[in-house]
Amino acid sequence: MITSDQAATFERCMAVGGVALFGADTVYGLACDPDTDEAVQRLYAIKGRRPDKPAAVLLFSLELALAALPELGPRTVAALEGLLPGAVTLLLPNPAHRFPLACGPDVETLGLRVPALGPAAAALAAVRWPVLQSSANLAGGPEAHRLADVPEEIRDEVDMVLDAGELAGTASTVVDLRRFELDGAWDVVREGAVARSCVAARLDGLIA
């Protein structure tokens, strides 16, 4: 169970460029400030991931996500409101090149997560700091649904650990919404915790 004090410490960890290991809603992840180059490089080094691979930016409420991306059009905003919070990662157009360190070589695309927090992680809803988030596994290794599943070498390298108990264990579904504003087109790039049929049920009604 994550406490309110731990959530506040997590936010301070992000603010000073630290790297945290935490549980939210799907699998355990690593988090750091998305605009601090040294923190991003360190997170990628901890998991042995190439620094040119994109990661998602995670915010802990839909309100914060919409405030961080004011340039999103009304159809895309409606899609976010239909899908978030939830176990999805949304690929969005990023004309303002926000959070470039999370975007890899394509700063025109941003991956966004707003998790659906369970009771054990509910205290994280108070965190207002955006985080760069990547799964807490060695590159190419299995994802962790319990803290004990996270490789010891990762746990030893982070600045703080937040235990949210046993999570669902299935990674988020990745939904491409980059053309949704223009013509209503969308696609599931990776089917995970949320079935394609559920995504379709929420999005198809928004296409006029």
C-alpha positions as CSV (number, residue, x, y, z in Angstrom):
1,M,0.0,0.0,0.0
2,I,1.4,3.4,-1.0
3,T,0.9,6.0,1.6
4,S,0.3,9.8,1.1
5,D,3.7,10.5,2.6
6,Q,5.3,8.1,0.1
7,A,3.4,9.8,-2.7
8,A,4.7,13.2,-1.6
9,T,8.3,11.8,-1.5
10,F,7.9,10.3,-4.9
11,E,7.0,13.8,-6.3
12,R,10.0,15.3,-4.6
13,C,12.2,12.5,-6.1
14,M,11.0,13.5,-9.5
15,A,11.6,17.2,-8.8
16,V,15.3,16.6,-7.9
17,G,16.1,14.3,-10.9
18,G,15.8,11.0,-9.1
19,V,14.6,7.6,-10.5
20,A,11.8,5.7,-8.7
21,L,10.4,2.2,-8.9
22,F,6.7,2.2,-8.5
23,G,3.5,0.2,-9.1
24,A,0.4,1.8,-10.6
25,D,-2.2,-0.2,-12.5
26,T,-0.6,-2.7,-15.0
27,V,3.0,-3.6,-14.3
28,Y,5.8,-2.1,-12.2
29,G,7.5,0.8,-13.8
30,L,10.5,3.1,-13.5
31,A,9.8,6.9,-13.3
32,C,11.8,10.1,-13.6
33,D,11.3,13.7,-14.6
34,P,10.7,13.7,-18.4
35,D,12.6,17.0,-18.9
36,T,15.8,16.2,-17.0
37,D,18.3,14.7,-19.4
38,E,20.5,13.1,-16.7
39,A,17.6,11.4,-15.1
40,V,16.3,10.1,-18.4
41,Q,19.7,8.7,-19.3
42,R,20.1,7.1,-15.9
43,L,16.6,5.4,-16.1
44,Y,17.5,4.0,-19.5
45,A,20.9,2.8,-18.2
46,I,19.3,1.1,-15.2
47,K,17.2,-1.1,-17.5
48,G,19.8,-1.4,-20.3
49,R,17.6,0.2,-22.9
50,R,18.7,2.2,-25.9
51,P,18.3,5.9,-25.2
52,D,16.8,6.5,-28.6
53,K,13.7,4.4,-27.9
54,P,10.6,6.4,-26.9
55,A,8.9,6.1,-23.6
56,A,5.5,7.3,-22.3
57,V,4.8,10.4,-20.2
58,L,2.5,9.5,-17.4
59,L,0.3,11.9,-15.5
60,F,-1.8,10.8,-12.5
61,S,-5.1,12.5,-13.6
62,L,-6.9,13.3,-16.8
63,E,-7.2,16.9,-15.7
64,L,-3.4,17.2,-15.5
65,A,-2.9,15.5,-18.9
66,L,-5.3,17.8,-20.7
67,A,-3.7,20.9,-19.1
68,A,-0.3,19.7,-20.2
69,L,-1.4,19.3,-23.8
70,P,-3.7,22.3,-24.5
71,E,-3.2,22.1,-28.3
72,L,-5.1,18.8,-28.6
73,G,-8.2,19.2,-30.7
74,P,-11.8,18.5,-29.5
75,R,-12.1,15.1,-31.1
76,T,-8.9,13.9,-29.6
77,V,-9.8,15.4,-26.2
78,A,-13.1,13.4,-26.4
79,A,-11.1,10.3,-27.1
80,L,-8.9,10.9,-24.0
81,E,-12.0,11.4,-21.9
82,G,-13.4,8.1,-23.2
83,L,-10.2,6.1,-22.6
84,L,-8.6,7.6,-19.6
85,P,-7.8,6.9,-16.9
86,G,-7.2,3.3,-18.0
87,A,-4.6,0.7,-18.9
88,V,-3.8,2.3,-22.3
89,T,-0.9,4.2,-23.8
90,L,-2.1,6.7,-26.3
91,L,0.1,7.8,-29.2
92,L,-0.8,11.5,-29.8
93,P,0.3,14.2,-32.2
94,N,2.8,16.5,-30.6
95,P,3.1,19.6,-32.7
96,A,4.4,21.6,-29.8
97,H,7.2,19.1,-29.3
98,R,6.4,18.7,-25.6
99,F,8.5,16.3,-23.4
100,P,11.0,15.7,-26.2
101,L,13.3,13.5,-24.1
102,A,10.4,10.9,-24.0
103,C,9.8,11.0,-27.7
104,G,12.9,9.4,-29.0
105,P,13.7,10.4,-32.6
106,D,10.1,11.4,-33.4
107,V,9.2,14.5,-31.5
108,E,6.0,14.8,-33.5
109,T,4.6,11.8,-31.5
110,L,4.0,11.6,-27.7
111,G,3.0,8.6,-25.8
112,L,0.6,9.4,-22.9
113,R,-0.5,7.4,-19.9
114,V,-3.1,8.2,-17.2
115,P,-3.3,5.0,-15.0
116,A,-6.5,3.7,-13.4
117,L,-5.1,3.5,-9.9
118,G,-6.3,0.7,-7.7
119,P,-6.7,1.0,-3.9
120,A,-3.1,0.1,-3.1
121,A,-1.8,3.0,-5.4
122,A,-4.6,5.5,-4.9
123,A,-2.4,7.9,-3.0
124,L,-0.5,8.6,-6.2
125,A,-3.5,10.5,-7.5
126,A,-2.2,13.5,-5.5
127,V,1.0,13.6,-7.5
128,R,0.9,16.5,-9.9
129,W,4.4,16.1,-11.5
130,P,4.6,14.4,-14.9
131,V,6.9,11.4,-15.1
132,L,8.7,9.6,-17.9
133,Q,7.6,6.0,-17.4
134,S,9.1,2.7,-18.6
135,S,8.5,-0.8,-17.4
136,A,10.7,-2.0,-14.6
137,N,12.5,-4.8,-16.4
138,L,15.8,-5.3,-18.1
139,A,15.5,-4.5,-21.8
140,G,13.7,-7.5,-23.5
141,G,13.0,-9.2,-20.2
142,P,9.6,-10.1,-18.6
143,E,7.5,-7.4,-17.1
144,A,6.9,-7.4,-13.3
145,H,3.5,-7.6,-11.7
146,R,5.0,-7.9,-8.2
147,L,7.8,-5.9,-6.6
148,A,9.7,-9.2,-6.1
149,D,9.6,-9.8,-9.9
150,V,11.7,-6.7,-10.6
151,P,15.3,-7.7,-11.1
152,E,17.5,-7.1,-8.0
153,E,19.9,-5.0,-10.0
154,I,17.2,-2.6,-10.9
155,R,15.9,-2.4,-7.3
156,D,19.4,-1.7,-6.1
157,E,19.9,1.3,-8.5
158,V,16.8,3.4,-8.0
159,D,16.4,6.1,-5.4
160,M,13.1,5.0,-4.0
161,V,10.6,2.1,-4.2
162,L,6.8,2.2,-3.9
163,D,5.2,-1.2,-3.4
164,A,1.6,-1.3,-4.7
165,G,1.2,-5.0,-4.1
166,E,0.3,-7.4,-6.9
167,L,-0.7,-5.7,-10.1
168,A,-2.7,-7.1,-13.1
169,G,0.6,-8.0,-14.8
170,T,-0.5,-7.2,-18.4
171,A,1.1,-4.2,-20.1
172,S,-1.0,-1.4,-21.4
173,T,-2.7,-1.5,-24.8
174,V,-1.1,1.0,-27.2
175,V,-3.6,3.0,-29.2
176,D,-2.5,5.2,-32.1
177,L,-4.6,8.4,-32.2
178,R,-2.3,10.6,-34.3
179,R,-4.8,10.9,-37.1
180,F,-7.9,10.8,-35.0
181,E,-8.5,14.5,-35.0
182,L,-8.1,14.7,-38.8
183,D,-10.3,11.8,-40.0
184,G,-11.2,9.6,-37.0
185,A,-8.6,7.0,-37.9
186,W,-7.1,5.0,-35.0
187,D,-5.3,1.7,-34.6
188,V,-4.2,-0.7,-31.8
189,V,-0.4,-1.0,-32.1
190,R,-0.2,-3.4,-29.2
191,E,-3.1,-5.2,-27.6
192,G,-2.6,-5.6,-23.9
193,A,-4.7,-5.0,-20.8
194,V,-7.6,-3.5,-22.7
195,A,-9.1,-5.4,-25.6
196,R,-9.3,-3.9,-29.1
197,S,-13.1,-4.3,-28.9
198,C,-13.3,-2.2,-25.8
199,V,-11.2,0.5,-27.4
200,A,-13.5,0.4,-30.5
201,A,-16.6,0.7,-28.3
202,R,-15.3,3.9,-26.8
203,L,-13.9,5.5,-29.9
204,D,-16.2,4.6,-32.8
205,G,-19.1,6.6,-31.4
206,L,-16.9,9.7,-31.5
207,I,-16.4,9.6,-35.2
208,A,-19.0,11.8,-36.9
